[in-house]
Amino acid sequence: MRGFLMWFMPAKMKQAAEAESRQWIGVCNHCGSENSIWDIGGIRYGAAGRPTKLVRCPKCRKPGAHTFEKRG
Ligand SMILES: [Zn+2]
């Protein structure tokens, strides 16, 4: 999905989307590591709120709910 979206974006918008996606941080409730939406292969740009997503933690490899908050 991200690759499909990025295909249509100009380079500057890709950089902005990556930078913003890296500011959305969710905490793994198995190992406590902090993963950005970008780290888990997602993209979030021009959005607000606190989305909860079911993702596989890249650190401990366990699936679980991450609630993402924008930092920075
Ligand atoms: Zn984890």
N, CA, C, O and the ligand as a Tripos MOL2 file, in Angstrom:
@<TRIPOS>MOLECULE
protein
  289   287    73     0     0
PROTEIN
NO_CHARGES

@<TRIPOS>ATOM
      1 N           0.8370   -1.2100    0.0000 N.3       1 MET1
      2 CA          0.0000    0.0000    0.0000 C.3       1 MET1
      3 C           0.8680    1.2550    0.0000 C.2       1 MET1
      4 O           0.5850    2.1990   -0.7380 O.2       1 MET1
      5 N           1.9190    1.2770    0.8180 N.am      2 ARG2
      6 CA          2.7600    2.4580    0.8710 C.3       2 ARG2
      7 C           3.4570    2.6620   -0.4720 C.2       2 ARG2
      8 O           3.5210    3.7860   -0.9700 O.2       2 ARG2
      9 N           3.9700    1.6080   -1.0500 N.am      3 GLY3
     10 CA          4.6320    1.7160   -2.3300 C.3       3 GLY3
     11 C           3.7120    2.2810   -3.3940 C.2       3 GLY3
     12 O           4.1240    3.0810   -4.2340 O.2       3 GLY3
     13 N           2.4750    1.8600   -3.3460 N.am      4 PHE4
     14 CA          1.4860    2.3490   -4.3060 C.3       4 PHE4
     15 C           1.2780    3.8510   -4.1390 C.2       4 PHE4
     16 O           1.2270    4.5830   -5.1270 O.2       4 PHE4
     17 N           1.1550    4.3160   -2.8920 N.am      5 LEU5
     18 CA          0.9590    5.7490   -2.6340 C.3       5 LEU5
     19 C           2.1840    6.5470   -3.0450 C.2       5 LEU5
     20 O           2.0650    7.6070   -3.6600 O.2       5 LEU5
     21 N           3.3660    6.0370   -2.7050 N.am      6 MET6
     22 CA          4.6020    6.7710   -2.9510 C.3       6 MET6
     23 C           4.8380    6.9450   -4.4570 C.2       6 MET6
     24 O           5.4520    7.9210   -4.8880 O.2       6 MET6
     25 N           4.3510    6.0060   -5.2340 N.am      7 TRP7
     26 CA          4.5360    6.0500   -6.6770 C.3       7 TRP7
     27 C           4.0090    7.3550   -7.2580 C.2       7 TRP7
     28 O           4.5560    7.8850   -8.2240 O.2       7 TRP7
     29 N           2.9410    7.8630   -6.6560 N.am      8 PHE8
     30 CA          2.2810    9.0400   -7.1970 C.3       8 PHE8
     31 C           2.7630   10.3470   -6.5740 C.2       8 PHE8
     32 O           2.3240   11.4230   -6.9810 O.2       8 PHE8
     33 N           3.6580   10.2660   -5.5940 N.am      9 MET9
     34 CA          4.0810   11.4710   -4.8790 C.3       9 MET9
     35 C           5.3410   12.0670   -5.4830 C.2       9 MET9
     36 O           6.2620   11.3330   -5.8400 O.2       9 MET9
     37 N           5.3940   13.3900   -5.6000 N.am     10 PRO10
     38 CA          6.6700   14.0180   -5.9610 C.3      10 PRO10
     39 C           7.6810   13.8650   -4.8210 C.2      10 PRO10
     40 O           7.3020   13.6270   -3.6750 O.2      10 PRO10
     41 N           8.9650   14.0020   -5.1450 N.am     11 ALA11
     42 CA         10.0300   13.7050   -4.1810 C.3      11 ALA11
     43 C           9.9020   14.5030   -2.8870 C.2      11 ALA11
     44 O          10.0990   13.9610   -1.7990 O.2      11 ALA11
     45 N           9.5700   15.7940   -3.0030 N.am     12 LYS12
     46 CA          9.4660   16.6060   -1.7930 C.3      12 LYS12
     47 C           8.3570   16.1070   -0.8810 C.2      12 LYS12
     48 O           8.5070   16.0990    0.3410 O.2      12 LYS12
     49 N           7.2520   15.6930   -1.4730 N.am     13 MET13
     50 CA          6.1450   15.1980   -0.6580 C.3      13 MET13
     51 C           6.5050   13.8600   -0.0210 C.2      13 MET13
     52 O           6.0840   13.5740    1.1000 O.2      13 MET13
     53 N           7.2830   13.0360   -0.7300 N.am     14 LYS14
     54 CA          7.7430   11.7620   -0.1480 C.3      14 LYS14
     55 C           8.5670   12.0150    1.0960 C.2      14 LYS14
     56 O           8.4050   11.3390    2.1120 O.2      14 LYS14
     57 N           9.4750   13.0170    1.0060 N.am     15 GLN15
     58 CA         10.3270   13.3280    2.1690 C.3      15 GLN15
     59 C           9.4840   13.8090    3.3420 C.2      15 GLN15
     60 O           9.7130   13.4160    4.4860 O.2      15 GLN15
     61 N           8.5000   14.6720    3.0470 N.am     16 ALA16
     62 CA          7.6350   15.1910    4.1040 C.3      16 ALA16
     63 C           6.7930   14.0710    4.7060 C.2      16 ALA16
     64 O           6.6010   14.0220    5.9210 O.2      16 ALA16
     65 N           6.2990   13.1890    3.8760 N.am     17 ALA17
     66 CA          5.4650   12.0900    4.3630 C.3      17 ALA17
     67 C           6.2870   11.1350    5.2190 C.2      17 ALA17
     68 O           5.8020   10.6250    6.2290 O.2      17 ALA17
     69 N           7.5410   10.8940    4.8110 N.am     18 GLU18
     70 CA          8.4010   10.0150    5.6120 C.3      18 GLU18
     71 C           8.7090   10.6590    6.9620 C.2      18 GLU18
     72 O           8.6430   10.0040    8.0020 O.2      18 GLU18
     73 N           9.0520   11.9740    6.9320 N.am     19 ALA19
     74 CA          9.3910   12.6750    8.1750 C.3      19 ALA19
     75 C           8.2010   12.6580    9.1350 C.2      19 ALA19
     76 O           8.3640   12.4460   10.3370 O.2      19 ALA19
     77 N           7.0010   12.8840    8.5870 N.am     20 GLU20
     78 CA          5.8320   12.9150    9.4690 C.3      20 GLU20
     79 C           5.4870   11.5140    9.9670 C.2      20 GLU20
     80 O           5.1000   11.3420   11.1230 O.2      20 GLU20
     81 N           5.6240   10.5210    9.1040 N.am     21 SER21
     82 CA          5.3220    9.1450    9.5160 C.3      21 SER21
     83 C           6.2560    8.6960   10.6370 C.2      21 SER21
     84 O           5.8640    7.8960   11.4870 O.2      21 SER21
     85 N           7.4890    9.2060   10.6450 N.am     22 ARG22
     86 CA          8.4530    8.8560   11.6910 C.3      22 ARG22
     87 C           8.1160    9.5150   13.0280 C.2      22 ARG22
     88 O           8.6190    9.0890   14.0680 O.2      22 ARG22
     89 N           7.2630   10.5590   13.0120 N.am     23 GLN23
     90 CA          6.8720   11.2230   14.2660 C.3      23 GLN23
     91 C           5.7000   10.5250   14.9430 C.2      23 GLN23
     92 O           5.4010   10.8110   16.1030 O.2      23 GLN23
     93 N           5.0450    9.6320   14.2520 N.am     24 TRP24
     94 CA          3.9230    8.8870   14.8430 C.3      24 TRP24
     95 C           4.4770    7.6430   15.5280 C.2      24 TRP24
     96 O           4.9300    6.7070   14.8680 O.2      24 TRP24
     97 N           4.4370    7.6430   16.8590 N.am     25 ILE25
     98 CA          5.0960    6.6070   17.6440 C.3      25 ILE25
     99 C           4.0660    5.7830   18.4160 C.2      25 ILE25
    100 O           3.1790    6.3200   19.0790 O.2      25 ILE25
    101 N           4.2150    4.4650   18.3070 N.am     26 GLY26
    102 CA          3.3830    3.5470   19.0860 C.3      26 GLY26
    103 C           4.2680    2.6780   19.9570 C.2      26 GLY26
    104 O           5.3770    2.3240   19.5560 O.2      26 GLY26
    105 N           3.7870    2.3250   21.1610 N.am     27 VAL27
    106 CA          4.5690    1.5280   22.1020 C.3      27 VAL27
    107 C           4.0700    0.0780   22.0780 C.2      27 VAL27
    108 O           2.8740   -0.1800   22.2160 O.2      27 VAL27
    109 N           4.9970   -0.8530   21.9010 N.am     28 CYS28
    110 CA          4.6670   -2.2770   21.9180 C.3      28 CYS28
    111 C           4.3140   -2.6870   23.3440 C.2      28 CYS28
    112 O           5.0630   -2.3950   24.2760 O.2      28 CYS28
    113 N           3.1700   -3.3660   23.5200 N.am     29 ASN29
    114 CA          2.8160   -3.7640   24.8820 C.3      29 ASN29
    115 C           3.4220   -5.1120   25.2690 C.2      29 ASN29
    116 O           3.1330   -5.6240   26.3500 O.2      29 ASN29
    117 N           4.2440   -5.6880   24.4180 N.am     30 HIS30
    118 CA          4.9930   -6.8990   24.7740 C.3      30 HIS30
    119 C           6.3890   -6.5370   25.2840 C.2      30 HIS30
    120 O           6.7890   -6.9660   26.3670 O.2      30 HIS30
    121 N           7.1250   -5.7500   24.5050 N.am     31 CYS31
    122 CA          8.5180   -5.4690   24.8720 C.3      31 CYS31
    123 C           8.7510   -4.0020   25.2270 C.2      31 CYS31
    124 O           9.8400   -3.6490   25.6800 O.2      31 CYS31
    125 N           7.7470   -3.1360   25.0300 N.am     32 GLY32
    126 CA          7.8790   -1.7410   25.4210 C.3      32 GLY32
    127 C           8.6640   -0.8850   24.4490 C.2      32 GLY32
    128 O           8.9020    0.2920   24.7190 O.2      32 GLY32
    129 N           9.0700   -1.4490   23.3250 N.am     33 SER33
    130 CA          9.8300   -0.6390   22.3770 C.3      33 SER33
    131 C           8.9110    0.3330   21.6460 C.2      33 SER33
    132 O           7.7170    0.0840   21.4790 O.2      33 SER33
    133 N           9.4920    1.4330   21.2210 N.am     34 GLU34
    134 CA          8.7330    2.4640   20.5210 C.3      34 GLU34
    135 C           9.0060    2.3490   19.0250 C.2      34 GLU34
    136 O          10.1490    2.4150   18.5730 O.2      34 GLU34
    137 N           7.9390    2.1790   18.2850 N.am     35 ASN35
    138 CA          8.0600    2.0050   16.8350 C.3      35 ASN35
    139 C           7.2720    3.1010   16.1420 C.2      35 ASN35
    140 O           6.1410    3.4030   16.5210 O.2      35 ASN35
    141 N           7.8710    3.6850   15.1360 N.am     36 SER36
    142 CA          7.1320    4.6890   14.3780 C.3      36 SER36
    143 C           6.2930    3.9980   13.3120 C.2      36 SER36
    144 O           6.5500    2.8540   12.9360 O.2      36 SER36
    145 N           5.3020    4.7080   12.8430 N.am     37 ILE37
    146 CA          4.4720    4.1580   11.7710 C.3      37 ILE37
    147 C           5.3360    3.8030   10.5730 C.2      37 ILE37
    148 O           5.0870    2.8130    9.8850 O.2      37 ILE37
    149 N           6.3550    4.6230   10.3290 N.am     38 TRP38
    150 CA          7.2660    4.3480    9.2120 C.3      38 TRP38
    151 C           7.9860    3.0190    9.4250 C.2      38 TRP38
    152 O           8.1480    2.2380    8.4880 O.2      38 TRP38
    153 N           8.4250    2.7610   10.6850 N.am     39 ASP39
    154 CA          9.1620    1.5330   10.9900 C.3      39 ASP39
    155 C           8.3460    0.2860   10.7050 C.2      39 ASP39
    156 O           8.8980   -0.7490   10.3310 O.2      39 ASP39
    157 N           7.0350    0.3780   10.8800 N.am     40 ILE40
    158 CA          6.2090   -0.8180   10.6840 C.3      40 ILE40
    159 C           5.6450   -0.8730    9.2680 C.2      40 ILE40
    160 O           4.7480   -1.6640    8.9760 O.2      40 ILE40
    161 N           6.1750   -0.0290    8.3980 N.am     41 GLY41
    162 CA          5.8140   -0.1330    6.9910 C.3      41 GLY41
    163 C           4.5910    0.6700    6.5960 C.2      41 GLY41
    164 O           4.0390    0.4790    5.5130 O.2      41 GLY41
    165 N           4.1610    1.5780    7.4820 N.am     42 GLY42
    166 CA          2.9900    2.3810    7.1840 C.3      42 GLY42
    167 C           3.3550    3.8030    6.8130 C.2      42 GLY42
    168 O           4.5250    4.1820    6.7560 O.2      42 GLY42
    169 N           2.3190    4.5710    6.5660 N.am     43 ILE43
    170 CA          2.5240    5.9870    6.2470 C.3      43 ILE43
    171 C           1.3470    6.7500    6.8340 C.2      43 ILE43
    172 O           0.2020    6.3020    6.7650 O.2      43 ILE43
    173 N           1.6470    7.9160    7.4160 N.am     44 ARG44
    174 CA          0.5990    8.7520    7.9800 C.3      44 ARG44
    175 C           1.0090   10.1920    7.7370 C.2      44 ARG44
    176 O           2.0630   10.6340    8.1950 O.2      44 ARG44
    177 N           0.1890   10.9080    7.0290 N.am     45 TYR45
    178 CA          0.5780   12.2320    6.5660 C.3      45 TYR45
    179 C          -0.6500   13.1300    6.5540 C.2      45 TYR45
    180 O          -1.6820   12.7760    5.9840 O.2      45 TYR45
    181 N          -0.5340   14.3020    7.1910 N.am     46 GLY46
    182 CA         -1.6380   15.2520    7.2250 C.3      46 GLY46
    183 C          -2.8240   14.7490    8.0150 C.2      46 GLY46
    184 O          -3.9680   15.0620    7.6840 O.2      46 GLY46
    185 N          -2.5650   13.9580    9.0760 N.am     47 ALA47
    186 CA         -3.6610   13.3790    9.8480 C.3      47 ALA47
    187 C          -3.5330   13.7760   11.3120 C.2      47 ALA47
    188 O          -2.4800   14.2500   11.7410 O.2      47 ALA47
    189 N          -4.5990   13.5850   12.0780 N.am     48 ALA48
    190 CA         -4.6100   13.8790   13.5080 C.3      48 ALA48
    191 C          -5.2040   12.6870   14.2450 C.2      48 ALA48
    192 O          -5.5940   11.6890   13.6380 O.2      48 ALA48
    193 N          -5.2650   12.8160   15.5940 N.am     49 GLY49
    194 CA         -5.8980   11.7720   16.3910 C.3      49 GLY49
    195 C          -4.8870   10.7830   16.9520 C.2      49 GLY49
    196 O          -3.6770   10.9910   16.8680 O.2      49 GLY49
    197 N          -5.4090    9.7040   17.5260 N.am     50 ARG50
    198 CA         -4.5600    8.6670   18.1220 C.3      50 ARG50
    199 C          -5.0250    7.3120   17.5980 C.2      50 ARG50
    200 O          -5.7580    6.6000   18.2850 O.2      50 ARG50
    201 N          -4.6120    6.9570   16.4060 N.am     51 PRO51
    202 CA         -5.0860    5.6980   15.8220 C.3      51 PRO51
    203 C          -4.4860    4.4830   16.5240 C.2      51 PRO51
    204 O          -3.3240    4.5020   16.9300 O.2      51 PRO51
    205 N          -5.2800    3.4360   16.6610 N.am     52 THR52
    206 CA         -4.7720    2.1700   17.1750 C.3      52 THR52
    207 C          -4.7370    1.1750   16.0210 C.2      52 THR52
    208 O          -5.7280    0.9720   15.3180 O.2      52 THR52
    209 N          -3.5800    0.5690   15.8480 N.am     53 LYS53
    210 CA         -3.4200   -0.3860   14.7440 C.3      53 LYS53
    211 C          -2.8760   -1.6940   15.2910 C.2      53 LYS53
    212 O          -2.0910   -1.7240   16.2390 O.2      53 LYS53
    213 N          -3.3210   -2.7740   14.6600 N.am     54 LEU54
    214 CA         -2.7790   -4.0870   14.9800 C.3      54 LEU54
    215 C          -1.5580   -4.3100   14.0920 C.2      54 LEU54
    216 O          -1.6760   -4.4450   12.8740 O.2      54 LEU54
    217 N          -0.3890   -4.3470   14.7180 N.am     55 VAL55
    218 CA          0.8450   -4.4800   13.9500 C.3      55 VAL55
    219 C           1.7490   -5.5260   14.5740 C.2      55 VAL55
    220 O           1.5880   -5.8780   15.7430 O.2      55 VAL55
    221 N           2.7040   -6.0230   13.7900 N.am     56 ARG56
    222 CA          3.7210   -6.9210   14.3140 C.3      56 ARG56
    223 C           4.9260   -6.0670   14.6870 C.2      56 ARG56
    224 O           5.4970   -5.3750   13.8430 O.2      56 ARG56
    225 N           5.3010   -6.1230   15.9440 N.am     57 CYS57
    226 CA          6.4270   -5.3310   16.4320 C.3      57 CYS57
    227 C           7.7130   -5.7530   15.7160 C.2      57 CYS57
    228 O           8.0380   -6.9400   15.7020 O.2      57 CYS57
    229 N           8.4550   -4.8030   15.1190 N.am     58 PRO58
    230 CA          9.6940   -5.1780   14.4350 C.3      58 PRO58
    231 C          10.8030   -5.6130   15.3950 C.2      58 PRO58
    232 O          11.7790   -6.2270   14.9660 O.2      58 PRO58
    233 N          10.6640   -5.2990   16.7050 N.am     59 LYS59
    234 CA         11.6970   -5.6580   17.6750 C.3      59 LYS59
    235 C          11.4750   -7.0660   18.2230 C.2      59 LYS59
    236 O          12.3900   -7.8890   18.1880 O.2      59 LYS59
    237 N          10.2680   -7.3580   18.7320 N.am     60 CYS60
    238 CA         10.0320   -8.6690   19.3460 C.3      60 CYS60
    239 C           9.2060   -9.5950   18.4550 C.2      60 CYS60
    240 O           9.0060  -10.7610   18.7960 O.2      60 CYS60
    241 N           8.7290   -9.0930   17.3310 N.am     61 ARG61
    242 CA          8.0490   -9.9090   16.3250 C.3      61 ARG61
    243 C           6.6780  -10.4090   16.7630 C.2      61 ARG61
    244 O           6.1000  -11.2800   16.1130 O.2      61 ARG61
    245 N           6.1490   -9.8640   17.8630 N.am     62 LYS62
    246 CA          4.8320  -10.3030   18.3160 C.3      62 LYS62
    247 C           3.7670   -9.3320   17.8080 C.2      62 LYS62
    248 O           3.9760   -8.1190   17.8230 O.2      62 LYS62
    249 N           2.6270   -9.8600   17.3610 N.am     63 PRO63
    250 CA          1.5440   -8.9700   16.9330 C.3      63 PRO63
    251 C           0.8090   -8.4040   18.1380 C.2      63 PRO63
    252 O           0.6200   -9.0920   19.1420 O.2      63 PRO63
    253 N           0.4010   -7.1590   18.0350 N.am     64 GLY64
    254 CA         -0.3350   -6.5460   19.1310 C.3      64 GLY64
    255 C          -0.8430   -5.1820   18.7210 C.2      64 GLY64
    256 O          -0.4990   -4.6710   17.6550 O.2      64 GLY64
    257 N          -1.6760   -4.5900   19.5840 N.am     65 ALA65
    258 CA         -2.2230   -3.2670   19.2970 C.3      65 ALA65
    259 C          -1.2210   -2.1950   19.7040 C.2      65 ALA65
    260 O          -0.7330   -2.1910   20.8340 O.2      65 ALA65
    261 N          -0.9230   -1.3090   18.8050 N.am     66 HIS66
    262 CA         -0.1150   -0.1310   19.0870 C.3      66 HIS66
    263 C          -1.0240    1.0840   18.9530 C.2      66 HIS66
    264 O          -1.7230    1.2290   17.9510 O.2      66 HIS66
    265 N          -1.0180    1.9570   19.9570 N.am     67 THR67
    266 CA         -1.7180    3.2270   19.8320 C.3      67 THR67
    267 C          -0.6870    4.2870   19.4690 C.2      67 THR67
    268 O           0.2550    4.5330   20.2220 O.2      67 THR67
    269 N          -0.8710    4.9060   18.3190 N.am     68 PHE68
    270 CA          0.1220    5.8430   17.8140 C.3      68 PHE68
    271 C          -0.2280    7.2800   18.2070 C.2      68 PHE68
    272 O          -1.3760    7.7140   18.1120 O.2      68 PHE68
    273 N           0.8030    7.9950   18.6490 N.am     69 GLU69
    274 CA          0.6620    9.4100   18.9830 C.3      69 GLU69
    275 C           1.7320   10.1750   18.2320 C.2      69 GLU69
    276 O           2.8400    9.6830   18.0160 O.2      69 GLU69
    277 N           1.3820   11.3810   17.8430 N.am     70 LYS70
    278 CA          2.3650   12.1920   17.1320 C.3      70 LYS70
    279 C           3.2940   12.8600   18.1300 C.2      70 LYS70
    280 O           2.8470   13.4980   19.0830 O.2      70 LYS70
    281 N           4.5910   12.7050   17.9000 N.am     71 ARG71
    282 CA          5.5980   13.3110   18.7710 C.3      71 ARG71
    283 C           6.3810   14.3520   17.9850 C.2      71 ARG71
    284 O           6.2990   14.4460   16.7610 O.2      71 ARG71
    285 N           7.1350   15.1180   18.7370 N.am     72 GLY72
    286 CA          8.0490   16.0400   18.0950 C.3      72 GLY72
    287 C           7.4020   17.3460   17.6920 C.2      72 GLY72
    288 O           8.0680   18.2200   17.1360 O.2      72 GLY72
    289 ZN          7.6930   -5.6120   20.8310 Zn       73 ZN73
@<TRIPOS>BOND
     1     1     2 1
     2     2     3 1
     3     3     4 2
     4     3     5 am
     5     5     6 1
     6     6     7 1
     7     7     8 2
     8     7     9 am
     9     9    10 1
    10    10    11 1
    11    11    12 2
    12    11    13 am
    13    13    14 1
    14    14    15 1
    15    15    16 2
    16    15    17 am
    17    17    18 1
    18    18    19 1
    19    19    20 2
    20    19    21 am
    21    21    22 1
    22    22    23 1
    23    23    24 2
    24    23    25 am
    25    25    26 1
    26    26    27 1
    27    27    28 2
    28    27    29 am
    29    29    30 1
    30    30    31 1
    31    31    32 2
    32    31    33 am
    33    33    34 1
    34    34    35 1
    35    35    36 2
    36    35    37 am
    37    37    38 1
    38    38    39 1
    39    39    40 2
    40    39    41 am
    41    41    42 1
    42    42    43 1
    43    43    44 2
    44    43    45 am
    45    45    46 1
    46    46    47 1
    47    47    48 2
    48    47    49 am
    49    49    50 1
    50    50    51 1
    51    51    52 2
    52    51    53 am
    53    53    54 1
    54    54    55 1
    55    55    56 2
    56    55    57 am
    57    57    58 1
    58    58    59 1
    59    59    60 2
    60    59    61 am
    61    61    62 1
    62    62    63 1
    63    63    64 2
    64    63    65 am
    65    65    66 1
    66    66    67 1
    67    67    68 2
    68    67    69 am
    69    69    70 1
    70    70    71 1
    71    71    72 2
    72    71    73 am
    73    73    74 1
    74    74    75 1
    75    75    76 2
    76    75    77 am
    77    77    78 1
    78    78    79 1
    79    79    80 2
    80    79    81 am
    81    81    82 1
    82    82    83 1
    83    83    84 2
    84    83    85 am
    85    85    86 1
    86    86    87 1
    87    87    88 2
    88    87    89 am
    89    89    90 1
    90    90    91 1
    91    91    92 2
    92    91    93 am
    93    93    94 1
    94    94    95 1
    95    95    96 2
    96    95    97 am
    97    97    98 1
    98    98    99 1
    99    99   100 2
   100    99   101 am
   101   101   102 1
   102   102   103 1
   103   103   104 2
   104   103   105 am
   105   105   106 1
   106   106   107 1
   107   107   108 2
   108   107   109 am
   109   109   110 1
   110   110   111 1
   111   111   112 2
   112   111   113 am
   113   113   114 1
   114   114   115 1
   115   115   116 2
   116   115   117 am
   117   117   118 1
   118   118   119 1
   119   119   120 2
   120   119   121 am
   121   121   122 1
   122   122   123 1
   123   123   124 2
   124   123   125 am
   125   125   126 1
   126   126   127 1
   127   127   128 2
   128   127   129 am
   129   129   130 1
   130   130   131 1
   131   131   132 2
   132   131   133 am
   133   133   134 1
   134   134   135 1
   135   135   136 2
   136   135   137 am
   137   137   138 1
   138   138   139 1
   139   139   140 2
   140   139   141 am
   141   141   142 1
   142   142   143 1
   143   143   144 2
   144   143   145 am
   145   145   146 1
   146   146   147 1
   147   147   148 2
   148   147   149 am
   149   149   150 1
   150   150   151 1
   151   151   152 2
   152   151   153 am
   153   153   154 1
   154   154   155 1
   155   155   156 2
   156   155   157 am
   157   157   158 1
   158   158   159 1
   159   159   160 2
   160   159   161 am
   161   161   162 1
   162   162   163 1
   163   163   164 2
   164   163   165 am
   165   165   166 1
   166   166   167 1
   167   167   168 2
   168   167   169 am
   169   169   170 1
   170   170   171 1
   171   171   172 2
   172   171   173 am
   173   173   174 1
   174   174   175 1
   175   175   176 2
   176   175   177 am
   177   177   178 1
   178   178   179 1
   179   179   180 2
   180   179   181 am
   181   181   182 1
   182   182   183 1
   183   183   184 2
   184   183   185 am
   185   185   186 1
   186   186   187 1
   187   187   188 2
   188   187   189 am
   189   189   190 1
   190   190   191 1
   191   191   192 2
   192   191   193 am
   193   193   194 1
   194   194   195 1
   195   195   196 2
   196   195   197 am
   197   197   198 1
   198   198   199 1
   199   199   200 2
   200   199   201 am
   201   201   202 1
   202   202   203 1
   203   203   204 2
   204   203   205 am
   205   205   206 1
   206   206   207 1
   207   207   208 2
   208   207   209 am
   209   209   210 1
   210   210   211 1
   211   211   212 2
   212   211   213 am
   213   213   214 1
   214   214   215 1
   215   215   216 2
   216   215   217 am
   217   217   218 1
   218   218   219 1
   219   219   220 2
   220   219   221 am
   221   221   222 1
   222   222   223 1
   223   223   224 2
   224   223   225 am
   225   225   226 1
   226   226   227 1
   227   227   228 2
   228   227   229 am
   229   229   230 1
   230   230   231 1
   231   231   232 2
   232   231   233 am
   233   233   234 1
   234   234   235 1
   235   235   236 2
   236   235   237 am
   237   237   238 1
   238   238   239 1
   239   239   240 2
   240   239   241 am
   241   241   242 1
   242   242   243 1
   243   243   244 2
   244   243   245 am
   245   245   246 1
   246   246   247 1
   247   247   248 2
   248   247   249 am
   249   249   250 1
   250   250   251 1
   251   251   252 2
   252   251   253 am
   253   253   254 1
   254   254   255 1
   255   255   256 2
   256   255   257 am
   257   257   258 1
   258   258   259 1
   259   259   260 2
   260   259   261 am
   261   261   262 1
   262   262   263 1
   263   263   264 2
   264   263   265 am
   265   265   266 1
   266   266   267 1
   267   267   268 2
   268   267   269 am
   269   269   270 1
   270   270   271 1
   271   271   272 2
   272   271   273 am
   273   273   274 1
   274   274   275 1
   275   275   276 2
   276   275   277 am
   277   277   278 1
   278   278   279 1
   279   279   280 2
   280   279   281 am
   281   281   282 1
   282   282   283 1
   283   283   284 2
   284   283   285 am
   285   285   286 1
   286   286   287 1
   287   287   288 2
@<TRIPOS>SUBSTRUCTURE
     1 MET1         2 RESIDUE 1 A MET
     2 ARG2         6 RESIDUE 1 A ARG
     3 GLY3        10 RESIDUE 1 A GLY
     4 PHE4        14 RESIDUE 1 A PHE
     5 LEU5        18 RESIDUE 1 A LEU
     6 MET6        22 RESIDUE 1 A MET
     7 TRP7        26 RESIDUE 1 A TRP
     8 PHE8        30 RESIDUE 1 A PHE
     9 MET9        34 RESIDUE 1 A MET
    10 PRO10       38 RESIDUE 1 A PRO
    11 ALA11       42 RESIDUE 1 A ALA
    12 LYS12       46 RESIDUE 1 A LYS
    13 MET13       50 RESIDUE 1 A MET
    14 LYS14       54 RESIDUE 1 A LYS
    15 GLN15       58 RESIDUE 1 A GLN
    16 ALA16       62 RESIDUE 1 A ALA
    17 ALA17       66 RESIDUE 1 A ALA
    18 GLU18       70 RESIDUE 1 A GLU
    19 ALA19       74 RESIDUE 1 A ALA
    20 GLU20       78 RESIDUE 1 A GLU
    21 SER21       82 RESIDUE 1 A SER
    22 ARG22       86 RESIDUE 1 A ARG
    23 GLN23       90 RESIDUE 1 A GLN
    24 TRP24       94 RESIDUE 1 A TRP
    25 ILE25       98 RESIDUE 1 A ILE
    26 GLY26      102 RESIDUE 1 A GLY
    27 VAL27      106 RESIDUE 1 A VAL
    28 CYS28      110 RESIDUE 1 A CYS
    29 ASN29      114 RESIDUE 1 A ASN
    30 HIS30      118 RESIDUE 1 A HIS
    31 CYS31      122 RESIDUE 1 A CYS
    32 GLY32      126 RESIDUE 1 A GLY
    33 SER33      130 RESIDUE 1 A SER
    34 GLU34      134 RESIDUE 1 A GLU
    35 ASN35      138 RESIDUE 1 A ASN
    36 SER36      142 RESIDUE 1 A SER
    37 ILE37      146 RESIDUE 1 A ILE
    38 TRP38      150 RESIDUE 1 A TRP
    39 ASP39      154 RESIDUE 1 A ASP
    40 ILE40      158 RESIDUE 1 A ILE
    41 GLY41      162 RESIDUE 1 A GLY
    42 GLY42      166 RESIDUE 1 A GLY
    43 ILE43      170 RESIDUE 1 A ILE
    44 ARG44      174 RESIDUE 1 A ARG
    45 TYR45      178 RESIDUE 1 A TYR
    46 GLY46      182 RESIDUE 1 A GLY
    47 ALA47      186 RESIDUE 1 A ALA
    48 ALA48      190 RESIDUE 1 A ALA
    49 GLY49      194 RESIDUE 1 A GLY
    50 ARG50      198 RESIDUE 1 A ARG
    51 PRO51      202 RESIDUE 1 A PRO
    52 THR52      206 RESIDUE 1 A THR
    53 LYS53      210 RESIDUE 1 A LYS
    54 LEU54      214 RESIDUE 1 A LEU
    55 VAL55      218 RESIDUE 1 A VAL
    56 ARG56      222 RESIDUE 1 A ARG
    57 CYS57      226 RESIDUE 1 A CYS
    58 PRO58      230 RESIDUE 1 A PRO
    59 LYS59      234 RESIDUE 1 A LYS
    60 CYS60      238 RESIDUE 1 A CYS
    61 ARG61      242 RESIDUE 1 A ARG
    62 LYS62      246 RESIDUE 1 A LYS
    63 PRO63      250 RESIDUE 1 A PRO
    64 GLY64      254 RESIDUE 1 A GLY
    65 ALA65      258 RESIDUE 1 A ALA
    66 HIS66      262 RESIDUE 1 A HIS
    67 THR67      266 RESIDUE 1 A THR
    68 PHE68      270 RESIDUE 1 A PHE
    69 GLU69      274 RESIDUE 1 A GLU
    70 LYS70      278 RESIDUE 1 A LYS
    71 ARG71      282 RESIDUE 1 A ARG
    72 GLY72      286 RESIDUE 1 A GLY
    73 ZN73       289 GROUP 0 **** ****
